[in-house]
């Protein structure tokens, strides 16, 4: 993969519109609201701290203090990132006495992480 902005993708030189493109537009592409929701979800995954939190929680549920120690960042920073992850339903929490323990919302989150890892390891 090249990182140069001067590289451009090869371009088609024909003017023909292929007969099946309307079907793709009508049956395959998500509507605008769904596409925006997916884009927002991928933005959440675009932060390395949030990804590290998800990886840690994939291993086991943890409280904010444990996450702070594992990631080496402050509790307020962890709290902010957990709020973002909760807002997008990627993590949930439960109270255990004075502790609040966070965990992945469901197996879909784990599957997204695992699929992304498989892709970058290719």
Secondary structure, DSSP 8 states (H G I E B T S, - for coil): ----TT------------TTHHHIIIIIS--HHHHHHHHHHHHHHT-HHHHHHHHHHHH--EEHHHHHHHHTS-HHHHHHHHHHHHHTTSEEEEEETTEEEEEESSHHHHHHHHHHHHHHH-
